[in-house]
Amino acid sequence: MFPRSDRTTNWKQGLVALAVALLVPATLLGATAASDGLTDVSNAPGRSRPAPVVGTDNGTLRGVAAPAADQFLGIPYAEPPVRELRFAPPARPADWKGVRTADRQSPACIQFEPTGVREEQAVSEDCLYLDVHRPARAAKKARLPVMVWFHGGANTQGSGVLYGGSSMVATTDTIVVSVNYRLGALGFLAHPALSAETPEGSGNYARMDQRASLQWVQRNIAAFGGDPGNVTVYGQSAGGGAVCNLLAMPSARDLFHRAIVQSSDCMANPTSLSAGEQSGVRFAQAVGCTDPDTAVTCLRKAWPGTLVAHQGDYLGGAKTGSGLLPKSFAQALADGTWNKVPLITGNTRSENRLTAAYTGITAEGYAAEVRRLYGERADQVLKLYPLRDFKSPWDAITQLQTDASRACPSTRTTRTIAASGTVYRYEFNDPTSPTLYGFRVPGEDMSNAHSAELAYLFDFTLGERPLTAQQEKLSRQMMRYWGAFAHHGDPNIKGQPTWPRFDSAERVMQLRARGASEVITDYAADHRCDYWLT
């Protein structure tokens, strides 16, 4: 996701007030969930069915009997990452006695950018929880495929609580697990002193969270009717990047068996642990932790709002060259050590429309921006993207950048993976699709922007409007494709267009509304990849 200027008003001024909420434990927030932006489904329709009860290795849970699905919300998969567990690997959660009620979602993790959740969403540093959705009345021994979702948001924002899975599980006979993980500096800060006390290296706490959630699934999902031997990991944007990291993570081997990467490029250049540590020293100094001998203690006591205010002072994202991620995905793929599983990957048609950077750009401004970005190549780029082919200068610059930075790099990655693995590729292309809440650019076409597909795969709460009847049909088709892949490692389903593997013919499933989904072979040509990849 990209920051929007109209939702960042008073963001920094509100950090101190926000930080008060950040420190409140989720267990206390649950008592006032209805007024704090948490989802309360305790009175949802379908309560006439008995509330489902499941035993886990930490204790017994009582969930919610929704109309088409059972929901178990706010399940702890790790201890709250606070105090001595801030900037530390996740710890296994404590056991509880009696029956724990799992009918309210947890807060989102602390947001380091302001556009990843709605304004009323509760947030907390105590946020390592997950939601489990299963089909209604699923038998304990059903052994259903499991789909574990990692949300996007540039590793700084967003939350698993935005992604309801009830429609997906009811449509596909799968189990969906949506996960919160630490964001911003709390999830990705590297520092030499932190690495010294972390055997697998610092800078990857969020990735450790995600691995811990998969370990929780291995220990517990059978009690919900899931099959721990058939787990699909999937994610979008930064969540797709998490899936890429898991594909290269030696300790994640056997924790999952299929993968879906949405709008993310697994071959993107990573940040090394050493570079991350150097930036972490600068970050520590910026937040007032200047003494190397006490830096760890100081960082763990730092006010959350201070950490958020200095988000730009370190290198974010996962760090390679560590015990957790010794290699990047590109390196692991090249030497054959990656966690080789069947893969779906794809993009939306016009990813870079999800930006306000060029709002109001003129024809003259378009030409000037192309010349600034591409220098001596600008004339050729302007010939490839003449304004007459687009609705507006904004449409032209965002499509150009979609092709250059997303569509074509991911095509190159897919070609590389397909040489040694099984991969299916898609393009989401619904010219009527809604965009995210708060991201509308007045007067411009926002369809098919980054994140547009999310409302079609989830009971998504960050969309700008509900889907239409025609879009609901596409949603059902997409859920069935994703669900079939979770079942069999192959997305094909009876009665729908055949989705072939990606190979030298470069066949791509283009997902469209009004029953128009079809296989295309001109994806690379449509996005001018011959130019961008030379």
N, C-alpha and C positions, 0 to 999 in steps of 0.2 A: 504494500500500500504506500501511497505517497502522501506527504503532508499537504493539507489544504489551508490556505491563509485565512479563510472565513471561519475556521474552527480553531484557530490558534490564538484568538483574541484573549488577552489576559492569562495566557497559559503560564508564563513564568511567574506572574503576580500571584497565581493561584497555587503555586507549589507548596508553600508553607501550610496553607489550609488543607491541601490535598494530603500532605504527609501525615497529618493526624489520622486520617482514615486508613492510610497505608499500614500503620502500625497496629491496627486493631485486629486481633486474631479472627480468623474466619468462623471459629466456633461461636464467637460473640456476635458477629455480624448476622449469623443465621437467625438470631432472635428477632431481628428487625428487618428481615429480608424484604418484605413487601414495600417498605418505605425507602430502601437503600438501593433499588435497582436490580435486585436479584430476582431470578425467575422462581415464582412460587406456583407449583403445579399440584399442590395438595388437594385442591378442589376441582381439578380438571375433570371433564366428562369421562365417564367410564369407571368411576370409583365404586360402582356396584360390584365389580369384580374384587375379590380379596386382594389386598396388597401383597405383592410377591415378596418372599423372604428367601434369602440366599446366605449360606455360610461361606466366609472367606478365611484366609489364614490369620487374619487379625481379629475376626469376630463376625457376628451376624448382622446382616443388613436387611432393612425393610424398605422396599422401593415403592413405586407408584404404578398402579394399574391404569394406564392411559388407554384410550379406545382401541388402538391398533398395536400397541407395544407396551412392554414393561420398561420402566425407566428407573435407574439407580443413579442418583445425582450426588455430586459432591463427595466422592469416595476418595479418601486419602491414599495415595500410593507412596508417599514419603513423609517424613517428619517436616513440620514447618521449617523452612530454610531461614531461620532468624537467629540472631545472636551468634553463638559459635558455629552455627550451620550456615550463616551467610558466607558467600564465597567459599563453599565447601561442597564436596560431593553429597548427593542426596542420601539421607539415612532411611532405613526401613521404618515404616510407621509403627507407632506403639499399638499394642492390642487394646481392645476395649471389652468390657463386660456387658452382658445383656444384649439388647437389640438396638443398633444404631439406626436412626431414621435417615433415609437417603432420598428425601423428597424435595430438596432445595439445592440449586447449583451453588458452587463456591464463588467467591469474588474472582475477578480477573487478577492476573499478576500485575504488579506495578507497571504502569505505562510510561515509557520513556519518550513517546511521541503522542500527540493528543487526538489522533484520528482513527484509532483502531477499535474503539468501542463507542457506544452512545454516551452522551454526557452524564446520564444518570447511573451508569454502571458502577457498582461497587468494586473497589480494587483493594488489594492487600498484599503485603509481603508473604503472608501465610496463604499460599495459593496452589500448592502442589496436589491438585485433586483431578479426578477424571470422572466423566459420565459414561455409563453403560446403557445402551439401548438394545433391547432384544425383542423379537416378535412376541406378541401376546401369547401367554400360556406355553412358551417354549419349554420342552422337557429337559430335565437336567442332563440326560444322556443323548441329547439331540446332536451334539458335535457339529454345530453350525460354523461356517467360515467366519472369521473375525476380521474386522477392518478397523485399524487403529489410525486415527486422524491427527495430524499435526498442523495447526493453523498457520497462516501467513501473517505478515505485518512487519517486514523488514527487520525481524529479530528485535524490534523495539516496542511493538504494540500488538493489539489483537488478543484473542482469548478463545480457548476451546468451548467456552459456554455459549458462544454465538452459533454453534453448529449442532442443531438438533438432529438426531438420527432416526427418529421414529418412522418417518415416511420411507426412508431407505430400507430399514429392516423389515417393515411390513411388505414392501414391494419385492424384496430380493431374498428373504429368508436368511439373512446374515445377522451378525451382531456388530454394532458400531460402538467404538470407544473413542471419545474425544478428550484430548489431553491439554491441560495447562502446563506450561513450562516457563522457567524464569526468563526474563527479557532484559534487554539493554545491558548495562554494566553488571547487573546482578547475575546475568546469564553468561556473559561473554568477556568479562574483564580478565586479562592475563597480567601477572605481575611476578617478578622473580621470587619474592618472599612467599607468595601464594603457591607457586610451583614447588617450592622447597618443601612444603608440607602436604602436597597433593601428589601421590604416586603417579597418577596418569597425566599430570600437568594441569595448569590453570587455564582459564580462557574458554573452557568448554562445559561449564556447569549446566547450561541448557541441554546440551547433547547428553550429558549424564542423566539429567531428568528424563529425557525421552527414552534412553535405554532402561532406566528404572521402571518406567511405565510398561515397557515391553516385558520386563522381568515379572512385574505384577501380573500381567496378562498370562504369562506362562504358569504362574503359581495358582491363579484363581479362576481363569475364564471357563474352565470345564464346569465349575459349579453353577455358572449362568447358562449352561447349555452350549458353550463354544468349544471349538477344537483348537487346542494350543499348537497342534501340528499343521494348522492351516491359517496363518496370520498374514494379512496384507497390510503393509504400511503405506499410507498415502498422505500427501500434503501438497499445498499450493504456495507458490512464491517462496517466502522464507521457509515455510513448512516443507515445500518440495526440496529446498536445499538441505533440510534436515534428513530427508529420505536419501538424498545423494550421499550425505555423510555416513548414514547407517550402512549404505551399500559398500562403503570403504572401511568400516569399523570392524576390526577382527573380533572384538568381544561381543558384537551384535550377531555374529553368525549363529544360525539356528533359532534366533528369536523371531524371525519372520521368513516368509516363503514366497511372497510376491510383493511387487512395489508399483506404485503409481506416482509419477512426478508431474505436477501440473504447474505450468508457467514458471519453470526454473530450469537452469542449465547446469547439469552436473559437472561440466568441464570448465566452469568459471574459475578464474584464478583465485586460489585460497590465500589466506593470511597465515604466515608462519608463526609458530609459537614465539620464536625469538623476537620477531617484529612486534607481536602483540605485547610481549613483556616490556619492551622499550616504551611503547605507547602507554602501558599501564603505569609505569613510573611517573610519566608526565601527568596522567590522570590523578594519581594519588597526590601529587604535589598541588594540583589545581583544587582539590577538595580539602586541602589543609593537612594531608598526611605526609609530611616532608621528611620525617626521620625513618630511614630504611629499617632500623631495628624494631620500630613499633608500628610499621605501616599496616600490618595485618590487623592488629587490634584496633587501630584507628579507623580503618576502612569498615570494620564490622560494627563500629559504633557511629559511623557517619549518618547524619540525618538523611532519610530517603530523598527528600526534596533537593538536597545538595547533589546527590548522585545524579538525579534526573537533570538538573540544571547544567551538568558538565558532560552530558551524553556525547557531545561532539569532540571530546578531548582524548579519545582512545580509539583504537582500531577494533571495530565490532565484528560480529560473525565468528564462525568456528575457526579454530586454530589447528593447523596441521604440523607434523613434526613432533607430536606429543605421544605419550603412552596410549592415550585414547584413540587418537587419529594419527598414526605414524605416517600415513600416506594420504594424499589427495585421492579423489575418485579417479582422476585421469591417470595417476600413477598406478593405482591398484588395478584399473582396467587394463593398462598396458602390460603389466607383468602377470596378469591372470590371478591376482590374489583377492579380487573383489568378491563380495557375497553374491554370486551369480544366481539370479532369480528371474522369472518372467517379469516383463516391465511394460507398463503403458506410460507414454509421455506425450505432451502436447501443449498447445497454447491457445489463447483467444486470438481472434483475427486482428484486432487492433489494440494490443496490450497498452501502448503508451498513451492512449486517450485518458487514462486515469491520472491526469496531472493538470494542475492549474498554471504550470510554468509559462505557457504561451497564450494565456487568455488575452484576447484582443489583438493578437499579432496581425499585422497588415501584410500585403503582398511584398512591399519593400522590406518589411521586417523579416519575412520568410527568406528572401534572397540573402539578406545580410547575415542571418543566423546560419544558413547553409555555408556561406563563405567563411564565417568564423569557425565553424566546426570542422570543415573539410578542406580549407585552404586551396591548394592548387588542384584538388579534385572536384572543387565546387561546381564547375561548369558541367562536368559529366553527371554529377548528382542531380543538378537542376534539370538536365535533359531526361534523366530517368524518372523524375518526379515533377513534371510540369504542373503548374497550378490548375490548368484546364481539366486535369484528370481528377480533381478533388473538389469537395464541397466548399472548402474555405482554406486559407493559409494555415489555420490551426489543424485542420484535418490532414493537410499535406505533411506538415512537420512531425505530427505525432505518428503518422503511418510510416514515414521515412525512418524515424527512430525505432519504431516497432521492428521493422525489417532488419535494420542494422544491428540492433542490440539484443533482440530476443528471437525473432522467427528464424533468422539464418544461423546464428550460433547454435540454437537448439537443433536445427536440422543437421549441422555438422556433427553434433554429439550423437544424435540418433543414428546417423550413418556409421559412426565408429562403434557404437554398442551393437548394432545389428550385424556387424562383421563376425561377432563371436557369441551373441546371445539372442534371446527371443524378445522382440520389442514390437509393440503396436503403437501407432502414432495417430493423433487426432488433431483437428482444428475446430474450435468452437466458433460458429459463425451464425448467430441469430441477429439480424439487423434491427430487431425490435427489443433486444434485451435491456433490462434495467441496469443501472449502475449502483454503486454503493451509496448509502445514506451520507449526505453532506458533501458529495464529490461532484455534483452536477455543475457543468460549465455552461452558463446561460448561452443559448443560441447555437450550441454545437451538438453534433451527434456523438453521444456517449456509448452507443451500443458496442458490444464486443470488446469493451475495455478490460484491462487487467482485473481479475476477480469476477467477471460477469458470469462465469459458469457456476459459481458457488450456490446461488439461489436455486439452481436446477438439480443440485445433488444433496442439499440439506434443507431442513426446516431452519432457514437462515434468518437471523434477526438483524442483520446490518444492511439489508437491501433497501433501496429507496421506495419500492412499492411491491405489492404482490404480483405473482406471475399471472398472465392471462390464461384462458382455457387452452389455447394453442401452445403456449409455452409450457403448460403443465404436461401436455402430451410429450413434448421433447424432454422434459424433466424425467418423466417415467421411462422413456427410452434410454436416457443416459444412466439412470440408476440401474436399469436392468443390464446394460453393458458392463458397468463397474461391478455389479453384483456377480455376474457370470464369471468375470475375471477372478473375483475372490473365490468363487467355487472351484474353478477348473484351471486357472492360469490362461484362459482364452476368453475374450469378451463376447464371443458369438452366441447369439440366442435365436431360437426358432421364430420365424415370422418377421425378422428385422434384417436390414441390409447386411450382407456378409462383410465382416471387418477383417481384411487380410493382414498378415504379418508385414512389417516394414522390411523391405529387402531392396535389391537393386532397382526394382520397378518403382520404388518410392511411393507406394500407395498409402494414402492418408484418409482416414474417416473424417469427413467434414460433417459436423453435427449441426443440423438446421431445424427450425420449427416447420410446422405445417407438413410433416411427413416427408421433408425434402432431404433428409440426411443421405449422403451418398459418398462413395469412394472417389477421390480425386487423385490425379497424378501430376498436377501442375502446381503443387504447393510451392516448390522452390522457385519456379518461374514467376509465379504471382508475387512473391516477396523479393524478387530481384536478387536471389541468393548467388547466382553466378558472379554478380558484381561484388557483393559484400564478402564473399568467401575467398576472393582472389587477392 
